[in-house]
């Protein structure tokens, strides 16, 4: 009889447990328990914790609706319209928990601080406290497999440092091989992003300079991976994205690139073989975008490497506006934000151009002084330096059938072309007055000497100086004859041109060049020093020999002259 009573007691206990299990599966009981928990947490945390509805299974799932957590200033820290979690069956008895699926919709996560303490620090403090009598049972490992986000916004407003980061997705689908949250390790098969937005806004923070770390420690590129994440992602697809890196209050000119106000919209494409380890990011990209200035990136395909010192594009195929550039481009910097703000002078560029086409209209977004050039260049060479101070080796450029140049070319002084110093070594150049008039607006207006009468001019030698004052050392072949010069020439904006040096000509039609009916073909070897080419203004000292000289229809031979013509 006692045994029967014992068995009945056991059955009653099991029945109660089973009944409790069934009850806890029902929505009313679950929401009643959730209300008790959120009320308890609200009281403990001294803030509002609220949940509209909960549905869960002790075995494999949790669904939350309308989950809200506020900070102690009554601002939202977390709101989740809908959260769905699917886990390993019987997960409560396992150490290794596989998160089969996490779905999050209509969510906002908001971090904020005005001093050194974040608005969520009270949560960290509360849940970090050890429970009385707590035993160490080892860590529970979480492994996420699928993530599905819809209309999720994350804001990190750091008024202490002076930076606000905003990240939003219309939708995100992630299919993972293994995600180890405990070790910050991510191996992912694919990510699909629709309408992603990422903005870094920099401004003056409240933190005193005495508490600020060294300048390079605050760089946005240096903070690319502060948590030491290790990530491998096979493929990422981006649709209609937006990226911004800007300074609060920036007032940028339309049509001009501003490194303090970078805004790229209509961002579409793929990123394959993405790797993030320590401070280095590697990826194969194929993207399109349009920048705030109007600069249009029609195609960017390359193997990319980014770290705190370099942004590198190997095997580059870039189509932007009317330009096409390949096959290597890299930007070097010490401090990304500060150097991008002074792009022309501070960003050091290394580039290998092969079969490239460059439009001055596209360069003008970065160097506005070139906006009136309206030229396209076929280009090859090895570019090293900044936009304001660069050197191109193995240089070749062509603007049209009659204008081309090759050699070693350097420029220092852009974007102000009037003061820019140029050097062209081992130059092989052909052009005419129409082909180079874009360099200097007044060049086409010069009537004396008659530069147009030279036709296609070919030069072999060296050039150094500015567009107004330069030294030429080499051979010229022109429609009026040939000459060898080592001349210093000056073409001021106002006043007569000046020249000095040595000249050797052979049957050069000087009369046509300076519009003189009295003079014809001349051959000359000697020194010249003078001003103006107009007969009514010329003042030139000559010291040399005229093997032949045509004057007033008569040819003089072997004339030696040491004097001044005026």
C-alpha positions, 0 to 999 in steps of 0.5 A: 500500500505504501508503494502505491502511495509513493508511485501516485505521489511521483505521478502527481509531481510529474503531472504538475511539472508537465502541467507547469511546462504546458502552462509556461508554453502558453502566451498568457503565462509567458507574458505574465512572467515577462511582465514580472521580469521587466517590472523587476528589472525596471526597479533594479535598474532605476529606468524603464524596461518594457516588453509588449509581448513574448513567446518562447519555448524552453527548447529552441525559440524566443520571440519578442515584440516591442522590447524597450530599454531606456537609460537613466536620462529617459532616452532610448538605449534599445528598442526592438519592434520584433526579435526572433531567435532560433537555437539548438534543440534542448539548448538549456542543457548544452554548453555549445549553443548554436544560434540557428537564426536571429531576426530583428525588425524595426530596431534602434540601438543608441549609445551616447556620452558627453563625458567619459561614461556611456549611457549604458554603463549602468547596465554593464555594472549591473550585469557584471556583478557576481551573484551570491554563492555563484559557482563557476560552471565555465563559459557558454559558447554561442555560434550564430548561423543566420542573421536577418535584419530589417530597418535597423539603426545603430547610433554611437554619439560620442560627444566626449571624443567628438564623433557620431557614427550612424549605421542603418540597413534597410535589410541585411541577410547574413549566412555564416559558417561560424561566428564565435562571439567570445573570440571576436571571430567571424567566418561568413559565407555571404552578406546581402545589404539593401539600403545600407547607410554608414556615416562618420560625423566629426566635430569638436568634443568635450574632452580636454586636450590634456586627456586626448590620446596622440593624434594618430590614435584618434584617426578614423582609419586607425579605429577601423578595428578597435575590438580586434575582430577577425573576419573572413567573408566570402561575398558581400552584395550592396544595393543602393548604399550610402557612405559619409565621412564628414565634419559637422558644419562643413560648407562645401562648394558644389562641384568641388571635392572636399576631404572634410565632407565625403558623401558617396551615394548610389553605392552598388556592387560586390565585395568578395574575399573580405578579410579583416585582421588587426588593423588591415582590411583586404577585399576584392571590390567591384563598386559604383557610386556618386560623390557629393561633388558630382564626381561619378564612380562608374566602376571601381574594380580592384584588389583593395588593402586598407590600413592606417598608412595606405589605401591601395588598389591593385589590378585597378580598373576605374571608370570615373566620369570620362576617365579610365585608369589602370592598373595600380593606385595607392594613397599614403597618409599619416592621419586619414581625416586631417590629410584628406582635408588637405588632399592636394598637399598631404595625400601621397599618391603612387600610381602606375597608369597603363592605357589610361584616359584621364579627363581634366574635367574629372581632375578638376573636382580635386584641383578646381584650377583645371576646370577650364582645360576641357581636355582628355589625355591618353596616359601611361607612366609611374606617378609618385607624389602629391597632386601639388608636387609629383613626378611621373617616370616613363611618362607618355601622354596624348591629347590628339593626333598632333599633340603628344609627349614622353619623358620624365615629367615633374610638377610642383605648385598645383593647383595654381598653374601660374606659379607651378614649376615644371621639369621635363627631362629627356622630352620628346614632344610634338604639339602646336599652338592649338594643342597647348593653348589650354595651359595658358589662356593668353597663349592663343592671343599672342600675335607676335611672334606668330606661334601658329605659323610654326605648325606642328612643333617637335621638341627633343631635349629638356624643359624646366620652369613655369608657363611664364618663365622657363629654360629650354635646352634641345632641338626644335623641328617646325614648319618654319625650319629647325633650330637648337636652343639653350634659351631662357624665355619669359612670357609675362602676363603684362609686358613684352616677352624676353629671351637670353641664351644660345641659338643655332638655326638652319634656314629658319623663316624668321620673317614669317615668324615675326611678320617682317617682309624685310627678313627671310630665311636665316641661319645663325649660330651665337648668343641672343639677349633681348626683349620682344619679337615685334620690329617696332619694339624689339631690342636684342643683342646678338653675338654670333655668325650668320652663315646665311641671312636674307634681307630685302631680297638679298642673301648675305653670307658669313656675317659676323655680328656683335651688337644691338638691334633696336 
